[in-house]
Amino acid sequence: MVDEKVSSTQIIERLMSSYGVTSQKSLAESLGIPANNISGWVQRDSVPGNAIIKCALDTGTDLEWLVTGKLANASLQLNEPSKKGKALLDEILSSGGKAVLRRILDAYGFKTQKELGDLLGISSGTISTWIRRDYFPGDVVITCALDTGVSLEWLATGNAKVTPGVAQTITNEAESFSISKKLLIAGKLEEQGSCIIDSVFLPEGINKEKLCLVRGNSKSWVVNLATKEISNGSWLLDIDGTLDVYSVSRRPGNQLRIIGNNTEFDCAVDQVVAKGVVVITIKQNI
């Protein structure tokens, strides 16, 4: 059974939206059950799990959305459109009223019509009219799609597979890759597994195989471990067996000016060991 904290009425609305029907009688027909079963769900404030699962299997709608209505950071994988032209328009216009309102509220993460009205400057009476007249608010659907990034097709028709918990903008796998992750503590590096980074943040032509994420107390750095010839910039240096990240500038006579946390000094190039150059600095906002 579905958790009683989840409104059965809203689950029923999502079931109706997924099947593209506008009445509990039509929903019962879609589920192959007596119509009075649904009124019983409302009275008990509980929807059987097998009905939700059947809907998910029948329509391709995501199970989590049917149960919770959660669409935060959602990715919508569109089904292949089965209708075009007038047939598609008829389907959109037939998906108005409460069904489209349910999808709009879930896309925004709202629980009440008032929240939607306050956001868009629309009166509660106008929104109630959508339901009463089974009206399709096209301008609001478009606004919602642009605001939230949720699929316009899904908002308009309900015909899309919803996969909550996945970022709407999906990084192309060819542009992302794994690098090692290390913790800089007490002048030593401790292994912390790996992490994913997108190549869009990196300089072109960089050796991706030698990159490493180094985490400090308030900053993190992406370090190119392949570069050892010291030049001006930020570097991961080994000074007398202790590692840290420093700002380095070269001076005449193979001398370096090194600036670190509460320290600044000059030394010869051969007095430090370069472990890698910093290509990205990530600073925490505290």
N, C-alpha and C positions, 0 to 999 in steps of 0.2 A: 504494500500500500504506500501511497505517497505521503510524505511527512505532513501532518496536520497543520503545520505552520504555513504551508503553501496554500494559497487560496484555491479551492476547487473551482470556483467560478472562473478565475483567470486561466487555469489549466484547460477548462472546457473551451474557453474562448480561443486558446492557442490550438486546440484540437480542431475546432471549427475552421480557424484560419488555415491550417495545414491542408484540410480536406477541401477548402474553398466552398464551404457551405455557410448558410446564414441562420440556421435554426437548429435547435436541439433535436428535432424530429429527423432532419436530414443527417445530422451527425450520427444519430442512432442507426440510421440506415447504412451509413458508411461503415460503421463498426459492426454491423450485423447483430444488433441487440435491441430489445424492446425499448421504446421511447421513455417509458416511466423509469427505466434504470438510471437515466441521466438526472432526472429530477431527484431521485434518491441520493445521487452523489452530492447534489447541492445541499440537500437537507442534512446529510451526514458530514459535509465539508471534507469529503475524501473521494479520490478518484482511483479506481483499481489500476494497478501497474500494468496489467495485461492489455488494457485499452490503450494506454500510452505507448506501449511497445508496438502494438498492432499499427497505430498511426505512424510511428517512426518508420516501420518497415514498409507500410503502404506508400508513404509520401516521400520518404528520404529525408524528412526533417530531423534535425538533431535531437536526440533524446533529452539532453540536458536543458536545451531551450524549452522543450515541451513541459518539463517538470518545473524549472525555476524561472524561465523568462529572461535569464541573464544573457546579455549580448555585449557586455563591456569587452573591448579589445577583440571583437569577434571578426572572424574571417568567414565570408559567405562564398561557398563554392557553387557557382551557378550550374543548374542543370541545363542540358541542351534544350533551347527553346523549342517547344512542340507546336507553337502557334505563331502566326505572323499576321500582319495587316489587321483587317477587321476582326478576325477571330481573337487576336491578342488584345485589341482594344475592348472587345466585349468582355473578355476575361478580366481585364483591369477594372472596368466599370462595375462588374458584378462582384468585385472584391472590396466594396466600400463599407461604410458604416462601422460597426463594432470591430470587424475583422482587421481592417486596415488601421484603425485606431489602436488596437492591441499591439500591432507590430511597431507602430510609431512610438508608443509609450515604452516598449521594451528596448527599442533601439536607443532611446535617450536614457534609459535606466530609470524612468519615472514610475511612480506607483499610482499617481492620481492625475485626473484630467486637469486639475487646477495647476499643477506644475507645468504641464505643457502650455496651458493658456498663458501663464505668467511669462514663460520664456518667449513665446511668439506674439504676445499682445493680443490674444484672441479670447473672447468672452466664453465663459462656461456654457452659456446658452447656445452659442454657435457650435461648439463641440457636441453638445447634446443633440443638436439638429442633424449632425452627420449620422448619428446613430438612428434617430427617429426616421430619417428619410433614406437611410442606407446609401448615404452620399459618399462619393470618392473625392477627398480633398487634394487634388493633384498638386497645387502649389505647396501645400504643407509636406506632402510626400517628397517632393524635390528638395525642399529646404532641409528636411530631415536627412536625406541621403547625403547632401553636401556637408551638413553639420557633423554627422557621425561617421561617415565613410562606409555605412552599411549598404549592401547591394540595393540598387534602385529596383531591380527586378523582384527581389524578395519583398521589399516594402510594398510594391504595387500589386503583386499577385500571390505572394507567399511561396512561389516556386523557386526555391533555392535550398541547398543543404547548408544548415547553420552549424558551424564548428566553433563554439565559444572557447576562450582561453588561448586563441592563436592571434598574433598581431595582425591587424588588417593589412599592413604593408609587409608582405613576405619577402625577405631577402632572397635573391637568386642564389642558389647553392653554389653556382660557379664563382660568385663574388665573395663568398665567405669561406673562412678556413679556420682551422684550429691552431692555436699556439700554446706553448707551455706557460704556466702561471707560477710565480714564485713570490714568497713573502720575504721582504727585507726586514730583518730583526736582529738587533745587536751586532750589526756589521756583517751578518751572514745571510745567505739566501737559502730558504727552506722551500722544498717542492710543495706545490699545492694543486697539482693536476694540470688541467688545461682549460682554455676558454675559447669562445668563437669571436672572431673579429671580421669586420667587413672591409674589403680592400679599398672601398671608396675613401676611407680615412687616411690612406697611406700614400706616400710619394710614389710616383711611377718608377718601375724598374727595381724596386727594393727586393732584397733576398728574403722571401717570406719564410723560408725554412729556418732562418736564424733569428726569427723574432721571438720575443719573450715579454710577457706582462709582469712587471715588478711592482708589487704593492707595498707602500709605506704607510706611515701613520695617518697622514692627511692628504697624500698624493699617491698616484700610481703613474707608472711610465711604461710605454711600449718601447723596448730597447732592441736595437739591431745588433746582435752579438757578432755579426760578421765584420763589422767595421772596427779597426784597431788603431788606425792612424789618427792621432788626436788633432782636431781642428777646433775652431770656435763653436761653442754650442753647449748643450747639456750632455754629460757623460756619466756612465756608471764606472766608477774608478775603484781600484784596489790600492789603498794607501796603507802601507805597513801591515798588510793582512786584513784590513777592515774595509768592507765595501760600503759605498754610499753614492748618491747622485749629486753631482756638482755642476755649477756653471763654470765653464772653462774658456779662457781667452789666451791666445798665444802671444808671447813677447819675444823680442829679438834675442838671439843667442840661445835658442832652444829652451827658453824659459816659459813658464805657464803662470797665469794668474788664476787661482782657484778660489771660488766662492761657494760656501756650503751653508748649512744650518748653523748660524752663530759663529762662523769661522771664515777667515779670508787670509790667504797667504800666497807667496810666490815660491816656485820650486822648479827644478830642472825636469825636462820631459822624462828622463830615465828614472826619476824618483817615484813615479806612479805607474800603475799598470792599467791600461784601458781595457775594460771588459766589454764595452759596447757603447754606441751612441744612442741618445734618446731621440726618437722620432715623433712621439706623441706624449704630452703631459696631461694628466687628468687630475684636476684639483677639486676637492670636495668643497661644497658650499656649506659653511657652518654658520 
